[in-house]
Amino acid sequence: MTELRTDTMYRVRENTIETVGGVETHYWEYLPAHPIDDVVAYTTGGWPVDSTWLEDIIEGLVESGVPVVRYDQRGAGVSGHPRRTSQYTMPKLAQELDAVIDATAAGRTIYVFGEAWAANIAAEHIHRFPGKIDTLISVGSPSLDMAFTALRRQTRRAIGEKSLRKQVAFQWAVLWYWFALALPVLPELVFATGLPTAGLNRMLTRLDQRGGKPNAEPFRTTKADAAQGSLKYRWFIRHRSFTPAYDELRVNHLRVIQLDGERLSTPLLLEGLGDRTPDLRVTHLDADHFNFRYGKTGTAIEKEIRNAIAS
């Protein structure tokens, strides 16, 4: 274990552990000088970015006394990048999170926050390891299995309700890249050129610089992050998109932050969620998939996480 930062506000230490399938998983513990007792919050990145994606929110939480653990899931950042799709199953992603929790939780109440894959993996963990995670705070839909099930329900409804047809068609259309990533071989060949990641890094860096972070560090997503990280999409589309493993989320508290400018995860994917989890609260914020991480929206999300922990 390596100590990276020590100051009056908080310390950061990093470590690598071997998780399911022999994959090395890297994590960072943020330890406030004056921590809130008996709690710890976890997060990871989406795709193809690593766990620094929510760094501004993490720092705000830690400075307010919330201990945070962020980890690079397999196929991202400095963690291992296995090349087989079988290493990116939802059960293995949940087991990987569980190994990080076992290494760091030390009996504390567990909260998980994040968007996209951070929430999706936590939902799978809740399904497979019930009772371990107390609260999930998700930006957008918290569960892939439940989101695709909700979308199929809404699609059936749209047959008789014309007002739904445009929304349903749009949601299916923006999911095109999921099905493209499920194709054999082709995605890896495209990512091997380096062109998609170079373009993505430029786009994300410019968005940050123009959207409130003029001194933002350049994104450094790699070809391996894109190619190997995308394998979880392939596995999910082939094995779960039309045959979900569950359609309820038995977690003590579920907090969903719906971004009103979000085009990838629309409110259609939340249909019926309140009937399938014990305690749901949905908050709407005026932001989109790329600018929610900082500025007023980032501060609002940070507040939502702190409120969830305080309650």
C-alpha positions in Angstrom: 0.0 0.0 0.0 1.3 3.4 -1.0 0.6 6.7 0.7 0.1 9.4 -2.0 -1.1 12.5 -0.2 -1.0 13.6 3.4 -2.2 17.1 4.4 -4.5 18.7 7.0 -7.7 17.9 4.9 -7.2 14.2 3.9 -4.8 11.4 3.0 -4.9 9.3 -0.1 -3.4 5.8 -0.2 -3.5 3.3 -3.1 -3.3 -0.4 -3.3 -3.7 -3.3 -5.8 -5.5 -6.6 -5.0 -6.1 -9.7 -7.0 -9.8 -10.2 -7.8 -11.9 -12.9 -9.5 -10.2 -14.4 -12.5 -6.8 -13.4 -11.3 -7.3 -9.8 -12.5 -5.4 -7.1 -10.6 -7.7 -4.3 -9.4 -6.3 -0.9 -8.3 -8.1 1.3 -5.8 -7.5 4.5 -3.9 -8.7 5.3 -0.3 -9.5 8.9 0.5 -9.2 9.3 4.3 -10.5 12.6 5.7 -8.7 14.1 8.7 -12.0 14.3 10.5 -14.2 11.5 9.0 -17.8 10.9 9.5 -17.9 7.8 11.7 -18.8 4.4 10.4 -19.5 5.2 6.7 -17.6 4.7 3.5 -18.6 5.6 -0.1 -17.5 3.7 -3.2 -17.4 4.7 -6.9 -15.8 3.7 -10.2 -15.7 5.0 -13.7 -17.9 4.4 -16.7 -16.7 3.5 -20.2 -14.2 4.2 -21.5 -13.1 6.5 -18.8 -11.5 5.5 -15.5 -12.4 6.2 -11.9 -11.1 9.8 -12.0 -14.3 10.7 -14.0 -15.9 11.9 -10.8 -12.8 13.4 -9.1 -14.3 16.8 -8.4 -17.3 15.2 -6.6 -15.0 12.8 -4.7 -12.8 15.7 -3.5 -15.8 17.7 -2.3 -17.1 14.7 -0.4 -13.8 13.9 1.2 -13.3 17.5 2.3 -16.7 17.4 4.0 -15.6 14.3 6.0 -16.9 11.4 3.8 -14.3 8.6 3.4 -14.3 7.5 -0.3 -12.9 4.5 -2.1 -12.6 4.7 -5.9 -11.4 1.8 -8.0 -10.6 1.2 -11.6 -12.8 -1.6 -12.7 -11.2 -4.3 -14.9 -10.6 -3.0 -18.4 -10.0 0.6 -17.2 -7.2 2.8 -16.0 -4.4 1.1 -14.1 -6.3 -2.1 -13.3 -5.9 -5.3 -15.4 -7.2 -5.4 -19.0 -8.0 -9.1 -19.7 -8.8 -9.8 -23.3 -11.6 -12.4 -22.9 -15.3 -11.4 -22.8 -15.8 -14.0 -20.1 -13.8 -11.8 -17.7 -16.4 -9.0 -18.0 -19.6 -10.7 -17.0 -21.9 -8.9 -14.6 -21.3 -11.5 -11.8 -17.5 -11.0 -12.1 -17.8 -7.2 -12.1 -19.9 -7.5 -8.9 -17.4 -9.9 -7.4 -14.6 -7.4 -8.2 -16.5 -4.6 -6.3 -17.1 -7.0 -3.4 -13.4 -7.8 -3.2 -12.6 -4.0 -3.0 -15.3 -3.6 -0.3 -13.9 -6.6 1.7 -10.5 -5.0 1.6 -11.5 -1.6 2.7 -15.0 -1.4 4.4 -13.8 -2.4 7.9 -17.4 -2.9 9.2 -18.6 0.5 8.1 -22.0 1.3 6.4 -21.5 1.1 2.7 -22.7 3.7 0.2 -22.1 3.5 -3.6 -22.4 6.5 -5.9 -21.8 7.1 -9.6 -23.3 7.0 -13.0 -23.6 4.3 -15.7 -21.3 1.4 -14.9 -20.6 2.5 -11.3 -24.4 2.1 -10.6 -24.9 -0.9 -12.8 -22.2 -2.9 -11.1 -23.5 -1.8 -7.7 -27.0 -3.0 -8.7 -25.6 -6.4 -9.7 -23.8 -6.5 -6.3 -27.0 -5.7 -4.5 -28.6 -8.6 -6.4 -25.8 -11.1 -5.6 -24.7 -9.9 -2.1 -27.9 -8.7 -0.5 -27.5 -6.5 2.6 -24.0 -5.4 2.1 -24.7 -2.0 0.3 -27.0 0.2 2.4 -27.6 3.0 -0.2 -27.1 3.4 -3.9 -27.0 7.0 -5.3 -27.2 6.7 -9.1 -27.0 9.4 -11.8 -29.5 8.0 -14.2 -30.9 4.5 -14.3 -29.3 2.4 -11.6 -29.6 -1.0 -13.2 -29.1 -2.4 -16.7 -31.4 -5.4 -16.2 -34.2 -3.2 -14.9 -33.7 -0.5 -17.5 -33.9 -2.9 -20.4 -37.0 -4.5 -18.8 -38.6 -1.1 -18.3 -37.9 -0.2 -21.9 -39.5 -3.4 -23.1 -42.6 -2.6 -21.0 -42.8 0.9 -22.4 -42.4 -0.5 -25.9 -45.4 -2.7 -25.4 -47.4 0.2 -24.0 -46.4 2.4 -27.0 -48.3 0.0 -29.3 -51.5 1.4 -27.9 -50.3 4.8 -26.7 -49.3 7.0 -29.6 -47.8 9.6 -27.2 -45.1 7.2 -26.1 -44.0 6.1 -29.5 -41.6 8.9 -30.2 -39.9 8.6 -26.8 -39.6 4.9 -27.0 -38.2 5.1 -30.6 -35.6 7.7 -29.5 -34.5 5.6 -26.5 -33.9 2.5 -28.6 -32.1 4.6 -31.2 -29.6 6.1 -28.8 -28.7 2.6 -27.6 -27.3 1.8 -31.1 -23.7 1.7 -29.8 -24.5 -1.0 -27.3 -25.5 -3.3 -30.1 -22.5 -2.2 -32.2 -20.2 -3.1 -29.4 -21.7 -6.5 -29.2 -20.5 -7.4 -32.6 -17.6 -9.9 -32.8 -14.1 -8.6 -33.5 -15.0 -5.4 -35.3 -15.0 -3.1 -32.2 -11.5 -4.2 -31.2 -10.3 -3.6 -34.8 -11.7 -0.1 -34.7 -10.3 0.8 -31.3 -6.9 -0.6 -32.3 -6.5 2.3 -34.7 -6.5 4.8 -31.8 -8.7 7.2 -33.7 -11.8 6.8 -31.4 -9.9 7.4 -28.2 -7.9 10.3 -29.6 -11.2 12.0 -30.7 -12.9 11.2 -27.4 -10.0 12.6 -25.3 -10.0 15.8 -27.3 -13.8 16.2 -27.0 -14.0 15.5 -23.3 -11.0 17.8 -22.6 -12.6 20.6 -24.6 -16.0 20.2 -22.9 -14.4 20.4 -19.5 -12.3 23.5 -20.5 -15.4 25.2 -21.9 -17.8 24.1 -19.3 -16.2 25.5 -16.2 -12.8 23.9 -15.9 -10.4 26.0 -18.0 -7.3 24.3 -16.5 -8.7 20.8 -16.9 -6.1 18.1 -17.4 -6.3 16.3 -20.8 -8.2 13.0 -20.7 -5.9 10.0 -21.4 -8.2 7.2 -22.2 -6.2 4.4 -23.9 -6.9 2.0 -26.8 -7.0 -0.8 -24.2 -9.5 1.1 -22.0 -11.8 1.3 -25.1 -11.3 -2.1 -26.5 -11.1 -4.3 -23.4 -13.5 -2.1 -21.4 -16.2 -2.5 -24.1 -16.3 -6.2 -23.7 -18.8 -5.8 -20.8 -21.2 -4.4 -23.3 -20.8 -7.4 -25.5 -21.4 -9.8 -22.6 -24.5 -7.9 -21.4 -26.2 -7.5 -24.7 -25.7 -11.2 -25.5 -26.7 -12.6 -22.1 -28.9 -10.1 -20.3 -30.5 -7.5 -22.5 -33.6 -9.7 -23.2 -33.2 -12.2 -20.3 -32.7 -10.2 -17.1 -31.4 -11.8 -13.9 -33.7 -9.7 -11.7 -36.4 -7.0 -11.8 -36.2 -5.6 -8.3 -33.5 -3.8 -6.3 -33.6 -4.7 -2.6 -31.4 -2.1 -1.2 -32.3 0.0 1.9 -32.3 3.3 0.1 -32.1 4.2 -3.6 -31.5 7.7 -4.7 -31.7 8.5 -8.4 -30.5 11.8 -9.9 -32.1 12.2 -13.3 -30.3 14.7 -15.6 -32.9 16.6 -17.6 -30.5 17.1 -20.5 -29.5 13.4 -20.6 -30.1 11.7 -23.9 -28.6 8.3 -23.3 -30.6 7.4 -20.2 -34.0 9.0 -20.4 -36.8 8.8 -17.7 -38.4 5.9 -19.7 -35.8 3.6 -18.1 -37.1 4.5 -14.6 -40.6 3.3 -15.3 -42.0 1.1 -12.5 -38.8 1.5 -10.4 -40.7 2.8 -7.4 -42.6 -0.5 -7.2 -39.5 -2.5 -7.3 -37.3 -1.0 -4.5 -38.2 -0.3 -0.9 -37.2 3.4 -0.7 -36.8 5.5 -3.9 -36.3 9.2 -4.3 -35.7 10.8 -7.7 -34.2 14.3 -8.0 -34.0 16.1 -11.3 -31.1 18.4 -12.3 -30.6 20.6 -15.3 -27.4 19.0 -16.8 -26.4 16.4 -19.3 -24.1 13.3 -19.6 -20.9 15.3 -19.9 -21.3 18.4 -17.7 -22.9 17.0 -14.6 -19.6 16.3 -12.9 -18.6 19.9 -11.9 -19.9 23.4 -11.3 -23.4 23.8 -9.8 -24.6 20.4 -10.9 -21.6 18.7 -9.4 -22.1 20.5 -6.1 -25.8 19.6 -6.1 -24.9 15.9 -6.7 -22.3 16.1 -3.9 -25.1 17.5 -1.6 -27.4 14.7 -2.6 -24.8 12.1 -1.6 -24.1 13.9 1.7 -27.8 14.1 2.4 -28.2 10.3 1.7 -25.4 9.6 4.1 -26.7 12.0 6.8 -30.2 10.4 6.7 
